[in-house]
């Protein structure tokens, strides 16, 4: 028996173990265990697909997160892309390149977290690939979902006069990362926002089913960068009110010590909140949108983002986009 | 402008360039450029999905392959999983973790090869993710296809008395790798089989559309390992005739120097040929199956694989499964 055979047997045993964890909740025609998964979509629905690659020391550091939370986050950040179209997530495909240093126990904790989070959204692990990595831990996730034909909310529909909304609060995740990078211990709330973000599936679905949004995406690169994507796709500009940005108590607490931290809410990234535009200006009072949404500005003709301060002045954000851990 | 902003602008420019390469052949409702791709499946069809992770120095070595061929192979090995269910491939999702050492020119060559090969199967690059890798080049591909409802050929339908078939020839890819690893220069034919394998989509489709196969998969881990998967899933055994194994002239030429190389045809891996069972024993004469298929044995009750020699004796294969470049 060769080393590679030992490894192969180990991999098949792991795949069997994963299949057992997924259990009988699998509503697909065929899940893990054949060349492909097989699924049947409803006749009046469209298929939504997105994929993300998470690489150790680029997107996460193992010393800052538990493997369980890393599994959870791997699901949430992908499901967030389905939420960002107003879709319903259905199946996940997971590939892992595992370094020698990762123990079987750690790998199983990762899988437990992955399946735990998948259950929150009623989505099933339907297939994947496991192999050795000569370096970093590599996590590649593809998510499939569906939306009623024509109901998926894309990026390009915003029009002058539309109101700009976001869900949740901004900057928490980036602030946690900033504190970790500067050697501090972030409050639990911020750590949770960084390591176990939630995907806003319910709000997204409500917006698509009731036809309330003209354009939408999720904030992964930061409000400024992602709003810019939406504006460019739609051929419009936006004026955003700085005072309207929804901030958590934990964020405000740090902001009181250092006003420049507002840039983390504008451009920190990894919020996984929904950013959308609507012809309606009263959605912050809309009863079906739970949790609620917050108005932060208005779509204008032209291009670009104007950040308006309370005193009428224009604020210049000094950050842009998501900082990877390593720069090139 | 920070280093990370430079990088981000570079990535967006690359994604725009990729979108241009894909061009207007995109028959999806939405391809590259939103949170998800959007696709509409025909009402009477089922969705097939598979995913594979390819990591430098585990699955390939850059000094042995051109980036163009690596792009081609990344497509073919994934499309092969759709072929293995008798499906029609439709969309590809590509994530790349690129190391600093990989130049933009090399990356673009990879994408050109990827799109070239995708066109061979009339399948479209529909989305993906690009990020930096701190180590190896990482390629993660997800493929989606479709099959008429109920027509996908799974692994578990083989029955005693069925005939076992394969497409093409076996062992070419493994022999090329063996020669490279021992410092020799493989003949062009073997190199092509290693670096630009083809996916047997037409044969697979014909088998599913005409309901000719009881079980099927593609040979990626080697005939012995993959046949074993099929047998275990079906609860049967098989007798395979050594003399019936289809071998290329280039393979026979090396085999004449060293008889032990037959194990590469049995267990070398990366053939990407179809292995299937059928109640019919005349499919090697079937006019619609182009290119043709070869009978290699028979399904038996019981379990396991018997390798029958011409003299009636039983052959023992001394290899098993695909050897990764590095052992753990």
Interface residues (C-beta under 8 A of the other chain):
Chain A: X2 X3 X4 X5 X7 X8 X29 X30 X33 X34 X35 X36 X37 X38 X39 X40 X41 X43 X46 X47 X48 X49 X50 X51 X52 X53 X55 X56 X57 X58 X59 X81 X82 X84 X85 X87 X91 X93 X95 X96 X97 X100 X126 X127 X128 X129 X131 X132 X133 X134 X135 X136 X138 X140 X142 X144 X145 X147 X149 X152 X154 X155 X217 X218 X221 X225 X233 X320 X321 X322 X323 X324 X326 X327 X328
Chain B: X2 X3 X4 X5 X7 X8 X29 X30 X33 X34 X35 X36 X37 X38 X39 X40 X41 X43 X46 X47 X48 X49 X50 X51 X52 X53 X55 X56 X57 X58 X59 X81 X82 X84 X85 X87 X91 X93 X95 X96 X97 X100 X126 X127 X128 X129 X131 X132 X133 X134 X135 X136 X138 X140 X142 X144 X145 X147 X149 X152 X154 X155 X217 X218 X221 X225 X233 X320 X321 X322 X323 X324 X326 X327 X328
